[in-house]
Amino acid sequence: MIPEITLTLELLLLLCSVAFIAGYIDAIAGGGGLLTVPALLTAGLPPHVVLGTNKLAATFGSMTASVTYYRKKLFNPDFWRYSLVFTAIGAILGTLAVDQISTELLEKILPILILFAALYTLFNRMQPDDRLALPEKNRKLYWQQRLQGLTLGFYDGVAGPGAGAFWMVSTMALYKINLLLASGVARTMNFVSNGFSLAAFIILGHVHFTLGIAMGLCLMLGAWLGAHSAIRFGSKFIRPIFISVVIAIAARLAWQAWSQG
């Protein structure tokens, strides 16, 4: 049973404005939940409903971004099909496991891992934007895609902060592709994990549909603008925003986890 909240016009406009900004940032670098989750908490929803409602809103945004990258030929569904399937499986398992596992240790380790993602992007030599070739398919790739999809899909189902960053960095590291292609993969896999995780949250009754849909529509608009900005301006635009967002995520999570310890 979702608790009743006082949904004023001012609150709705605030949440929708935050959602638009989050959608723009998320389509470029990930990390939109850094804005939307705290905003939803201010509405007075319990944490599990906040997570479910955020998944509904985030699914709108990640769908828009993933479609945009696909139309610009920056995502090949056939090449990434094993990643897609195992990301979905991982997301469902993670969402179902979220109430059964302790996340205390994860919360303390997570900021360090996310900070490493920022450092990798800062110091790693980027492939040029016009290099759009994908690696050759082989048995190593076959297992890499399964393990990456299952692990990051599960993580997104359990927690979620920094999932897009982990997708971008691990994809660049594993497959040696450029930042634009990695962004296309990250946004699409976020859509898959968001969608399947959302289905589990709906079954569990943890979604406030009015807020989720209203914020989701604004996320769509922000995501469309953000994805087109990233594609137009390339890695020189994506890289500093990505690093800034990832450091902000790490700082916020570190403050949450360690200030109470």
Secondary structure, 3 states (H helix, E strand, C coil): CCCCCCCCHHHHHHHHHHHHHHHHHHHHHCCCHHHHHHHHHCCCCCHHHHHHHHHHHHHHHHHHHHHHHHHCCCCCCCCCHHHHHHHHHHHHHHHHHCCCCCCHHHHHHHHHHHHHHHHHHHHCCCCCCCCCCCCCCCHHHHHHHHHHHHHHHHHHHHCCCCHHHHHHHHHHHHHCCCHHHHHHHHHHHHHHHHHHHHHHHHHHCCCCHHHHHHHHHHHHHHHHHHHHHHHHHCHHHHHHHHHHHHHHHHHHHHHHHHCCC
